[in-house]
């Protein structure tokens, strides 16, 4: 899975957001982000787009863990609690490992384990596109 972690270093948007991919194994991905003043919205809480990006990277790690390029086709996020400081974590679990159409759930929590958001996404596996063949 080290190759997969190396592959995701090419996700420049996630890197600019300060997101770190912590763990990848088959059907699972975990990422974290330290909330900085640049992540805060006008209300002083972490902006939803930053949390979405964190969850999306964990999703991508989980569904790409099989070595076939997989892209998101539809995503949904529900925010249940706000957060303004510290680390937030996203743990993605692939619920359906379908040949073409995987589905995963991502739970976003704060550093105390409090649930912040639930993200679900379906993907599309690009046949013949291994991760090493991508630009």
Contact map, one row per residue, 1 for C-alpha under 8 A:
111110000000000000000001100000000000000000000000000000000000000010000000000000000000000000000000000000000000000000000000000000000000000
111111000000000000000000000000000000000000000000000000000000000000000000000000000000000000000000000000000000000000000000000000000000000
111111100000000000000000000000000000000000000000000000000000000000000000000000000000000000000000000000000000000000000000000000000000000
111111110000000000000001000000000000000000000000000000000000100110100000000000000000000000000000000000000000000000000000000000000010000
111111111000000000001011000000000000000000000000000000000000000000000000000000000000000000000000000000000000000000000000000000000000000
011111111100000000000000000000000000000000000000000000000000000000000000000000000000000000000000000000000000000000000000000000000000000
001111111100000000000000000000000000000000000000000000000000000000000000000000000000000000000000000000000000000000000000000000000010000
000111111110000000001000000000000000000000000000000000000000100000000000000000000000000000000000000000000000000000000000000000000000000
000011111111001000000000000000000000000000000000000000000000000000000000000000000000000000000000000000000000000000000000000000000000000
000001111111000000000000000000000000000000000000000000000000000000000000000000000000000000000000000000000000000000000000000000000000000
000000011111111000000000000000000000000000000000000000000000000000000000000000000000000000000000000000000000000000000000000000000000000
000000001111111100000000000000000000000000000000000000000000000000000000000000000000000000000000000000000000000000000000000000000000000
000000000011111110000000000000000000000000000000000000000000000000000000000000000000000000000000000000000000000000000000000000000000000
000000000011111111110000000000000000000000000000000011001000000000000000000000000000000000000000000000000000000000000000000000000000000
000000001011111111110000000000000000000000000000000000000000000000000000000000000000000000000000000000000000000000000000000000000000000
000000000001111111100000000000000000000000000000000000000000000000000000000000000000000000000000000000000000000000000000000000000000000
000000000000111111100000000000001000001000000000010000000000000000000000000000000000000000000000000000000000000000000000000000000000000
000000000000011111110000000000001100000000000000000000000000000000000000000000000000000000000000000000000000000000000000000000000000000
000000000000011111111000000000111100000000000000000001000000000000000000000000000000000000000000000000000000000000000000000000000000000
000000000000011001111100000000111000000000000000000000000000000000000000000000000000000000000000000000000000000000000000000000000000000
000010010000000000111111000011110000000000000000000000001100000000000000000000000000000000000000000000000000000000000000000000000000000
000000000000000000011111000011110000000000000000000000000000000000000000000000000000000000000000000000000000000000000000000000000000000
000010000000000000001111100111100000000000000000000000000000000000000000000000000000000000000000000000000000000000000000000000000000000
100110000000000000001111110111000000000000000000000000000000110010000000000000000000000000000000000000000000000000000000000000000000000
100000000000000000000011111110000000000000000000000000000000010010000000000000000000000000000000000000000000000000000000000000000000000
000000000000000000000001111100000000000000000000000000000000010011000000000000000000000000000000000000000000000000000000000000000000000
000000000000000000000000111110000000000000000000000000000000011011000000000000000000000000011100100000000000000000000000000000000000000
000000000000000000000011111111000000000000000000000000000110111010000000000000000000000000111100000000000000000000000000000000000000000
000000000000000000001111101111100000000000000000000000000111110000000000000000000000000000111000000000000000000000000000000000000000000
000000000000000000001111000111110000000000000000000000000100100000000000000000000000000011110000000000000000000000000000000000000000000
000000000000000000111110000011111000000000000000000001101100000000000000000000000000000011100000000000000000000000000000000000000000000
000000000000000000111100000001111100000000000000000001000000000000000000000000000000001111000000000000000000000000000000000000000000000
000000000000000011110000000000111110000000000000000001000000000000000000000000000000001110000000000000000000000000000000000000000000000
000000000000000001100000000000011111000000000000000000000000000000000000000000000000111100000000000000000000000000000000000000000000000
000000000000000000000000000000001111111100000100000000000000000000000000000000000001111100000000000000000000000000000000000000000000000
000000000000000000000000000000000111111100000000000000000000000000000000000000000000100000000000000000000000000000000000000000000000000
000000000000000000000000000000000011111100000000000000000000000000000000000000000000000000000000000000000000000000000000000000000000000
000000000000000000000000000000000011111100000000000000000000000000000000000000000000000000000000000000000000000000000000000000000000000
000000000000000010000000000000000011111110001110010000000000000000000000000000000000000000000000000000000000000000000000000000000000000
000000000000000000000000000000000011111111111110000000000000000000000000000000000001000000000000000000000000000000000000000000000000000
000000000000000000000000000000000000001111111110000000000000000000000000000000000000000000000000000000000000000000000000000000000000000
000000000000000000000000000000000000000111111000000000000000000000000000000000000000000000000000000000000000000000000000000000000000000
000000000000000000000000000000000000000111111000000000000000000000000000000000000000000000000000000000000000000000000000000000000000000
000000000000000000000000000000000000000111111100000000000000000000000000000000000001000000000000000000000000000000000000000000000000000
000000000000000000000000000000000000001111111110000000000000000000000000000000000111000000000000000000000000000000000000000000000000000
000000000000000000000000000000000010001110011111011000000000000000000000000000000111100000000000000000000000000000000000000000000000000
000000000000000000000000000000000000001110001111111000000000000000000000000000000000000000000000000000000000000000000000000000000000000
000000000000000000000000000000000000000000000111111100000000000000000000000000000000000000000000000000000000000000000000000000000000000
000000000000000000000000000000000000000000000011111110000000000000000000000000000000000000000000000000000000000000000000000000000000000
000000000000000010000000000000000000001000000111111111000000000000000000000000000000000000000000000000000000000000000000000000000000000
000000000000000000000000000000000000000000000111111111100000000000000000000000000000000000000000000000000001000000000000000000000000000
000000000000000000000000000000000000000000000001111111110000000000000000000010000000000000000000000000000000000000000010000000000000000
000000000000010000000000000000000000000000000000111111111000000000000000000000000000000000000000000000000000000000000000000000000000000
000000000000010000100000000000111000000000000000011111111100000000000000000000000000000011000000000000000000000000000000000000000000000
000000000000000000000000000000100000000000000000001111111110000000000000000000000000000001110000000000000111000000000010000000000000000
000000000000000000000000000000000000000000000000000111111111000000000000000000000000000000000000000000000000000000000000000000000000000
000000000000010000001000000000100000000000000000000011111111100000000000000000000000000000000000000000000000000000000000000000000000000
000000000000000000001000000111100000000000000000000001111111110000000000000000000000000001110000000000000100000000000000000000000000000
000000000000000000000000000110000000000000000000000000111111111000000000000000000000000000011100000000011100000000000000100000000000000
000000000000000000000000000010000000000000000000000000011111111100000111000000000000000000000000000000000000000000000000000000000000000
000100010000000000000001000111000000000000000000000000001111111110000000000000000000000000000000000000000000000000000000000000000000000
000000000000000000000001111110000000000000000000000000000111111110000000000000000000000000011100000000010000000000000000000000000000000
000000000000000000000000001100000000000000000000000000000011111111000100000000000000000000000100100001110000000000000000001000000000000
000100000000000000000000000000000000000000000000000000000001111111111100000000000000000000000000000000000000000000000000000000000010000
100100000000000000000001111100000000000000000000000000000000111111110000000000000000000000000000000000000000000000000000000000000000000
000000000000000000000000011000000000000000000000000000000000001111110000000000000000000000000000000000000000000000000000000000000000000
000100000000000000000000000000000000000000000000000000000000000111111000000000000000000000000000000000000000000000000000000000000110000
000000000000000000000000000000000000000000000000000000000000000111111100000000000000000000000000000000000000000000000000000011111110000
000000000000000000000000000000000000000000000000000000000000000100111110000000000000000000000000000000000000000000000000000011101110010
000000000000000000000000000000000000000000000000000000000001001100011111000000000000000000000000000000000000000000000000001111000000000
000000000000000000000000000000000000000000000000000000000001000000001111100000000000000000000000000000000000000000000000001111000000000
000000000000000000000000000000000000000000000000000000000001000000000111111000000000000000000000000000000000000000000000111100000000000
000000000000000000000000000000000000000000000000000000000000000000000011111000000000000000000000000000000000000000000000111100000000000
000000000000000000000000000000000000000000000000000000000000000000000001111100000000000000000000000000000000000000000000111000000000000
000000000000000000000000000000000000000000000000000000000000000000000001111110000000000000000000000000000000000000000011110000000000000
000000000000000000000000000000000000000000000000000000000000000000000000011111000000000000000000000000000000000000000011100000000000000
000000000000000000000000000000000000000000000000000100000000000000000000001111100000000000000000000000000000000000001111000000000000000
000000000000000000000000000000000000000000000000000000000000000000000000000111110000000000000000000000000000000000001110000000000000000
000000000000000000000000000000000000000000000000000000000000000000000000000011111100000000000000000000000000000000011100000000000000000
000000000000000000000000000000000000000000000000000000000000000000000000000001111100000000000000000000000000000000111100000000000000000
000000000000000000000000000000000000000000000000000000000000000000000000000000111110000000000000000000000000000000111000000000000000000
000000000000000000000000000000000000000000001100000000000000000000000000000000111111000000000000000000000000000000010000000000000000000
000000000000000000000000000000000000000000001100000000000000000000000000000000001111100000000000000000000000010000010000000000000000000
000000000000000000000000000000000010000100011100000000000000000000000000000000000111110000000000000000000000000000000000000000000000000
000000000000000000000000000000000111000000000100000000000000000000000000000000000011111000000000000000000000000000000000000000000000000
000000000000000000000000000000000110000000000000000000000000000000000000000000000001111100000000000000000000011000000000000000000000000
000000000000000000000000000000011110000000000000000000000000000000000000000000000000111110000000000000000000011000000000000000000000000
000000000000000000000000000000011110000000000000000000000000000000000000000000000000011111000000000000000001111000000000000000000000000
000000000000000000000000000001111000000000000000000001000000000000000000000000000000001111100000000000000001111000000000000000000000000
000000000000000000000000000001110000000000000000000001100100000000000000000000000000000111110000000000000111100000000000000000000000000
000000000000000000000000000111100000000000000000000000100100000000000000000000000000000011111000000000000111000000000000000000000000000
000000000000000000000000001111000000000000000000000000100110010000000000000000000000000001111100000000011110000000000000000000000000000
000000000000000000000000001110000000000000000000000000000010010000000000000000000000000000111110000000011100000000000000000000000000000
000000000000000000000000001100000000000000000000000000000010011000000000000000000000000000011111100001111000000000000000000000000000000
000000000000000000000000000000000000000000000000000000000000000000000000000000000000000000001111100001111000000000000000000000000000000
000000000000000000000000000000000000000000000000000000000000000000000000000000000000000000000111110011110000000000000000000000000000000
000000000000000000000000001000000000000000000000000000000000001000000000000000000000000000000111111011100000000000000000000000000000000
000000000000000000000000000000000000000000000000000000000000000000000000000000000000000000000001111111100000000000000000000000000000000
000000000000000000000000000000000000000000000000000000000000000000000000000000000000000000000000111111000000000000000000000010000000000
000000000000000000000000000000000000000000000000000000000000000000000000000000000000000000000000011111000000000000000000001111100000000
000000000000000000000000000000000000000000000000000000000000000000000000000000000000000000000001111111100000000000000000011110000000000
000000000000000000000000000000000000000000000000000000000000001000000000000000000000000000000111111111110000000000000000011110000000000
000000000000000000000000000000000000000000000000000000000000001000000000000000000000000000000111110011111000000000000001111000000000000
000000000000000000000000000000000000000000000000000000000010011000000000000000000000000000011111000001111100000000000001110000000000000
000000000000000000000000000000000000000000000000000000000010000000000000000000000000000000011110000000111110000000000111100000000000000
000000000000000000000000000000000000000000000000000000100110000000000000000000000000000001111000000000011111000000000111000000000000000
000000000000000000000000000000000000000000000000000000100000000000000000000000000000000001110000000000001111100000111110000000000000000
000000000000000000000000000000000000000000000000001000100000000000000000000000000000000111100000000000000111110000111110000000000000000
000000000000000000000000000000000000000000000000000000000000000000000000000000000000000111000000000000000011111111111000000000000000000
000000000000000000000000000000000000000000000000000000000000000000000000000000000010011110000000000000000001111111110000000000000000000
000000000000000000000000000000000000000000000000000000000000000000000000000000000000011110000000000000000000111111000000000000000000000
000000000000000000000000000000000000000000000000000000000000000000000000000000000000000000000000000000000000111111000000000000000000000
000000000000000000000000000000000000000000000000000000000000000000000000000000000000000000000000000000000000111111100000000000000000000
000000000000000000000000000000000000000000000000000000000000000000000000000000000000000000000000000000000000111111110000000000000000000
000000000000000000000000000000000000000000000000000000000000000000000000000000011000000000000000000000000011110011111100000000000000000
000000000000000000000000000000000000000000000000000000000000000000000000000000111110000000000000000000000011110001111100000000000000000
000000000000000000000000000000000000000000000000000000000000000000000000000011111000000000000000000000000011100000111110000000000000000
000000000000000000000000000000000000000000000000000000000000000000000000000011110000000000000000000000001111000000111111000000000000000
000000000000000000000000000000000000000000000000000100100000000000000000001111000000000000000000000000001111000000001111100000000000000
000000000000000000000000000000000000000000000000000000000000000000000000001110000000000000000000000000111100000000000111110000000000000
000000000000000000000000000000000000000000000000000000000010000000000001111100000000000000000000000000111000000000000011111000000000000
000000000000000000000000000000000000000000000000000000000000000000000001111000000000000000000000000011110000000000000001111100000000000
000000000000000000000000000000000000000000000000000000000000001000000111110000000000000000000000000111100000000000000000111110000000000
000000000000000000000000000000000000000000000000000000000000000000000111100000000000000000000000000111000000000000000000011111000000000
000000000000000000000000000000000000000000000000000000000000000000011110000000000000000000000000001111000000000000000000001111100000000
000000000000000000000000000000000000000000000000000000000000000000011110000000000000000000000000000100000000000000000000000111111000000
000000000000000000000000000000000000000000000000000000000000000000011000000000000000000000000000000100000000000000000000000011111000000
000000000000000000000000000000000000000000000000000000000000000000010000000000000000000000000000000000000000000000000000000001111100000
000000000000000000000000000000000000000000000000000000000000000000011000000000000000000000000000000000000000000000000000000001111110110
000000000000000000000000000000000000000000000000000000000000000000111000000000000000000000000000000000000000000000000000000000011111110
000100100000000000000000000000000000000000000000000000000000000100111000000000000000000000000000000000000000000000000000000000001111110
000000000000000000000000000000000000000000000000000000000000000000000000000000000000000000000000000000000000000000000000000000000111110
000000000000000000000000000000000000000000000000000000000000000000000000000000000000000000000000000000000000000000000000000000001111111
000000000000000000000000000000000000000000000000000000000000000000001000000000000000000000000000000000000000000000000000000000001111111
000000000000000000000000000000000000000000000000000000000000000000000000000000000000000000000000000000000000000000000000000000000000111
